[in-house]
Structures are given as C-alpha cells and as structure tokens.
Amino acid sequence: MGAAPSPQAARPSTSDSVSHGRRDLPSLTGLRWVAAFLVFWFHCAGWGAVVSPWWHLPQFGFIGVSFFFVLSGVVLTWSARPGQADRDFYWRRFARIWPAHAVMTLVAIGLYLFVMPPYKPIWAGLLALVLLHAWPPIPIVNTAANGVSWSLSCEAFFYALFPTLTRGLGRCSHRRRIAVVAVIVGVCAALAVTGSLYAGGRFDTPMYENPLVRFGEFALGVSLGLALRDGWVPLVRIGNAWLAVTGAAGIALLIGFEHGWPVPRGIADTLAMGPLALVLMAYAGRDLIGRRTMMSSRWAVYLGQLSFAFYLVHQIVMDLVMKQLVPMSHRTALAVLERAPLALLLSILAAMLLHHYVELPGQRLLTGFSRRRRATAPAYPDERPAELVGVTP
C-alpha cells in the first residue's frame, strides 16, 4: 500500500501551483504577475489626459486579460487531476476564486454606493456577486461593483465547459485538435473584430466582455496544455517570443497612430493572441527541461501568487488614490505617472492582505469542507484516492 502521506503532503493546496504529478512550471506562475501588471498599466493610462501619441502605448495593457485567459487554459489542463469528478473540479474552482471575489464585490458595492462616484446600481452589483454580469451587453452591468471582475464571469463560463472541452479535445488526433481549436479561435476572433467594426471602430464595445467572444483564448490555452501533456517540449527562445509580442504591439500602435486612437480592443487581442501564446510556451519549455528563468525566481513566483488578489484590488485602490489626490483639472499624464507608484505600492499591500487573510483561508475552508463531505459519502468509480494522484490547485 505504501507509506502514508505526510501531514504536509495531505494539506490542501491553496494556490494555483501548476504541478500535478508532473514537473512544476513555476515560470507560468510568475507570468501571472506580468499579466496583472499589464492591466494595472492600462488602468493608469486611462486616468491621464492624452498628451502625445505615445500615451496610447500603455493603453494596450488590456491584452493582459487575454494573457490571463490563455494562461488559465494552459494551467488548468496541465494540472488537471486524473479521474477527478466534474463536481470536485467545480467546487475547487469555486473555492479558488469566490471568497476573495465576494469580499471585494461587497467592498466595491459599499464604496461606490456611499463614498465616491460613479455610483453603480446595487442590483447589478448583486449580479456580479454570482458572476453573471459579463453576459448582458450593458456596460453598466458588465463593470458593476468591482469593475475588473467581468473577467471572472468569463472564467466561470470557461470552468463550466472545461471538463467537456478537455475530454473532447483529448480524444482528437493532434491534427484534428489543431483544426477544431483554429475554428473556435477564428469564430471568436471574428466576433470580436466584427463587434469593434460595427461599433464604428470604437476602442471598447460591450461584446468585448462577453464570455462567448472570449472563449477562443481559453480554448487555445487548453489545446496548448494538452500538447504539453502529450510530451511536446517547446524550445522557443524567450527573447524571440517577446520579440513577437513587441512586433504585434508595434503593428497595433501604427494602426492607432493612423486613426488617432489605439486599435479597437477586439482587433488588438486578436493580433496579440498568437505571440502571447508563444511567450507562455517559451517559458513552459524552459521549465520542462529544468532551466531557471527570471519568471521562476522566488520573488516572481510570489508576485504571481499575489496576482489574483492584486487584480481584484488594484482598480479600487487606483480610484481612491487618483480621485483623492489628483483634482479633475490636474489629471495630466505627468500627474498620473507621479501617483502611479503610490497606487502600485498600496495595491500590492492590499493584495497581500486579501491573499493571506481571505483568499487562502477561504480556499482551505471550502476545500476542507469538500473533503470531509466526501469522506462520509460512497466513493464514485471515477475518483481515485487523493494521495495517489496528488492535490489539485
């Protein structure tokens, strides 16, 4: 039967480790911080007056959300537990994201109802609490309560489809899998671009936040995760991968210069999807052959573990800093850049509090409850003892 697992091994996992009976991929955890910081950079740019064409450059930081969606598909697929029941997967995902999301949603509802504008409707905030607010094509609903949480509504939809998607793609041959994912990505990208063009080329459209439109990014990540599980070890040079991202950003920036405004988000995300996937695979390849990277260092991995909490708190912290310290008449690019380091520092500190005192304890509590419930229930044929297969994130 083998030795019993140690108490430490039996302890529930409390973060998105990307290891599950396979080699760790710590660089992908570190890259989560890069994605979160890109979104922070984007929101900083949104506060400042546009004083030069180059001020459009940080406004491409919204591709950090695309980065998250592709990365999420890779990580979930790589770390999937063999034989795990669907209901167990859903509960662990709920335990992973909902405690911190619920706390920050309630904080945002109170803040935007009673402290400072924009005053958001409470009914829309309650819709956000159950992660359904990305579906209606209504901007005030999509950004209800904590505005950044629309992406969690998309993730909840991805989680709902993940078991079926991975089983379906896993049964396909390599060539057929590529074809199926190419069709999914193409349809979703066409919807995003069509939405941008139909809206007159506006920078943002309600369709941009719809889970159906964003599903292609997640499906791409799942297909890459399956390729890694099948034994593919990509050896793309990290420098070349980032060069591809820079090239895509340069093309989008030139289009933005031509129109006097950044290329619409749906088009920019489509341009960036391939290069961002290349970056993920470059770092995964280095991890798989045992080479350290800057993203696998201790500080990068810790920041990656904080990234979910940082993502949830940063826009609220930024609203407080900018509205309290920068009068409307003085919101120039320089004024915003001067306050951005303070907003970043406060966001990191708030993220540490949320991560260590809400996110991790909430996850331990909910996953512990699930294990106690299973211990008193009859075993299902598709479940294997946890000590044989490790612990999922």
N, C-alpha and C positions, 0 to 999 in steps of 0.2 A: 504493500500500500504506500510505502514511502514515508518519510518523516512528515510530521505535522507542520504546517506553515508557521513561521514565527509570528509573534504579535504584530510586528511592524509590517510583515507581508500581508497579514489579514486585514490590516486597517484599510478603510475605504479610500480610494483615490479622491483627491479634492481639487484637481486642476486638470487642464487639458494636456496631459502628457501624451506624446504621440508614440508610445511604445505599448505593445501588447503581444508578448511572446515573440517580438521581432526586435531588430536593432532600433535603438532610440533615434529620433530625428529632432534633436534639440534646436537645430537652426530654424525649423519651421515655427517653434515656439517663439524664438527671438524675432522672427519676421512679423509676428502678430503686432509687435510694438511699432515696427515700420508702418504697417497699415494704419494703426491707430493714430500715429503722429501725422501721417498724410491728411487724415480727416481733420485733426486739430489745426494744421496749417491752412487747410481750406476754410475753416470757420474763422480763423484770424483774418484771412484775406477779405471775407465777407463783411467785416466791420469797417474796413478802411475805404476812404474815397479813392477812386481810380485816378491816379495822378500821372501815370505813364503806361504805355503798352505792356511793359514788363510786369506791372502789377497783376496782369492776368495769369502769370506763371503759377503762383501759389493756388490760384483758383482751380487748378487741375488736381488738387489734393483729394477731390472726391473719388478718384479712382481707388483710394484706399478701401472703399466699401467693396468694389469689385475684387480687390485683393483678398479681403476677408471671405467673400463668398467662394472663390476658387479654393482658397486655403482650407476653408471649412470642409469642402468635399474631399480634399486630399486627406486631411487629418482623420475625419470620421471613418473613411474607408480603410486607411492603414491601421487604425487602432480598433477596428470592429472585432467584437468578441465572437469567436466561432460558436455556433449553436445558440447564440443569445436569442431569447424570445423577444418578439417585437415589443410587447408591453414593457419588458425590462429596459429596452433601449429608450422607449418614450419616457419612462419615469426618470431615467438617469439624465436625459437631456433637460427635462423639466427641472430637476434638482440642480442642474448646472447653471441655468440662466435665470430662472424665475425669481429666486429670493432677492438678488441684487436689483433685478429689473423692477420688482414690485416696490421695493423701498424707494428707489429713485423716481418711480412714477408718482408715488404719493407725495414725495418731496416736491416734485415739479408741479403737481396739481395745487398744493398749498402755496407755492411760491408765485405761480402765475395767476392765481386767483386773488391773492391778498397783498402781495408785496410789490410786484412790478409788472408792467405790460411786456409783451402783448398778453391780454387776458384771454386765456383759452377756455372753451366751454368744458364744464366738468363731465358732461355725458361722453364727449369724445375722449377725455382722459380715462374714463372707465372702460371704454372700448379698447384703449391702448393697454390697459391693465391685463386684458385677456388676449393680447397680441393679435387682434383682428383689424387694426387701424390702417394697415397698408393696402387693404383691398378696395375701399371706396375711392373713386377718382376725385377726391375732395381735399385740397391742400390743408385746410384747417383740421381735418381729421387725420391725415397722414402724419402731421407733425404735432399731434395732440400731446399734452403733458410734456414728457421728455422728448424733444423733437427728434433725437437721433434713434429712438427706439423703433422707428418704422422698419429698420433693417432686421430687428429681432422678429418682427411679424413675418418677414420673408423667410427667416431662418426656421421659424416654427412650421411653415409650409414645407420647407425642404426636409425637415426632420420627419414630417408625416409621410413623405414619399420615399425617404431614404431606404428602408428595408426592401420595398418593391423594386426600386431603381437598381440597387446593388445586385439583387438576385437576378433581375432581368439582364443587366449588362454582364454579370458574371457568367451567364450561360452562353453568351455570344462568343464567337471566334474573335480574334484580335481585329481582323479586317472589318467584320460586321459591326463590332463595337465602335470603331472609329466612324463608320458611316452613320450609325444611329446618333452618336453624340454630335457629329457635324450637323446633322439635320436639326437637332434640338437647339444647338447654339445658333445656327443660321436663322431659324424661325424667331427665336427670342431677340437676336440682334436686329432682325428686320423690323420687329415690332417696336423696339426702342428707337431705331432711326426714323421709322415712319411717324412715330409719335412726336419726335423732335421736329421733323419737317412739317407735319400737319399743323403744329403749333406755331408755324411761321419762323422756325429756326430759333425759338426761344431757348435760353440756356437751360431751363428746367421745365418739366411737364409732369402732370400727375401720373402719367404712365410710367415714368422713370422709377417710381417706388412700388410698382405693382409686383407681387411675388411671381406671377406668371412670366413677366418680362425678364425678371432677374434669374429665373430658374436655369438658364443656359450656363451661367457662370458656375453654379453649383454642380451641374451635370458634368461640366468639363473637369472640375476638381475630382469628382467621383471616378471618372474614367482614368485620370492620371494616378489616383490612388490604387485602382485595380491593376494598372500597368506595373506599379511598384511592387504590389503583392505578387504579381506573376513572375517577378525576378528581374524586371528591367532596371538596370542601374544607369541612369543618365549621367554622362560625364561632360555636360556642357560647362564651359568655363564661366565662372561667376561674373568676371569682367565683361565677357561677351553678352551675357544675359542682361546686365544693367545697361549695356550699350544699346541693346534692342529697345529697352524701356525709354531711354533717352531719345532714341530716334523717333519712336511713336509720339512722345511728348512734343518733340520738335515739329513734327508734321501737324499735330493738332494746334500748336502755337501759331504756326504760319497761317493756318486756316483762320484762327482767331484774329490775327493781325489784318487779314483780308477783309473780315466782316466787322472789325472794330470791337469784337467781343469773343470770349472763348467759344470754341466749337461746342454745340449742344452736348449735354452730358451723355445722352444715348449713343451719339457718334463717338465721343471720346472713349467711353467704356469699351466700345467695340474695337477701336484701334488698339487699346491697351491690353485687352484680354490675353492675346497670344504672348506678348512679351512678358507680362506678369506671370503667366504660367511657366514660361521659360526660366524666370528667376526662381520660382519655387522648386522646379526640377533640378536646377543647378545646385541649390543648397542641399536638397534631399540626396542627390548623388554624392556630394562630399561627405555627408553624414553616413551614408551606406558603406562607403569604403573606409570609414574611420578617420577621416581628415577633419581637423578642427577648423572652424570658420569664426569670423567675428560675431556672427549671429548665434553661435553656440557657446559663447563665453558666459560666465556666471551672471554678469550684470545684464546681458542681453536677454537671457532666459528669464531672469526675474522680472524685467520690464515686460516681457511677453506674457508672463503670468498675470501681471497687473493690467494688461491691455484691455480686457473686457470691462473691468471696473473703471479704468481711465476713460474708455469710450463713453460709458454711461454718465460720468460726472462732468466731462470737460465742457460741454456746451452750457450747462447751467452755471458752472464756475465762471466761464468766459462772459456770460451775460451779466453776472454780478459785478465782475471787475470792470468791464467796459462801460456799463450804464452808470456805475457809481463813480468811476474815476475819470471818464472821458466825456465831457459835455458834447451834446449833439453837434454844436457848432465847431468843435475841435477834432472831429473824427477824421483826421487825415491818415494817410498810410504811415507817416512817421509816428504819430501819436499811438496808433495801434501797435506798431512794432515795438515801441517803448514799453507798452503794457503787456505784450505777449509773454515775455519771460516770467512775469509775476503770475499770469494766468496759467502758464505751464507748470510752474512750481506748485501752486495751490491745487491744481488738478491732480498732480502726482500724489500729493499728500492726502487729498480726499480719496483718491483711488486706493491708496494703501489702507485707509480706514475701512472703506467699503469691502475691499478684498479680504482683509484679515478678520473683520468683525461681523460681516454679513454674508458675503459670498461663500467663503469656506465653511463657516459653521452651519449655514443653511444647507449646503450640499451634504455635509456629513450627517446632519439630522435627517434629511429626506432619504438619502441612500441607506442609512442605518435602519430607518423605518421599513423600507422595502425589503431589506434582508431579513429582518425579524418576521415580517409577514410571510415571506417565502419559507422560512424555517418551520412554520406551523402548517404549511399547505402541502398537498401532494405534489411530487415532482412531475414535470412535464417531460415527454420523451426528447424534446429538442434542447433541454437545458442540461449542461454538464456542471459538476461541482466547481465553484469559483476557484478553488485552489489549484485546479488542473489547468485552467486557461488564463489565470491572471485576473486583474481587475481593470475594468474599462474606465476611461476618464469620465 
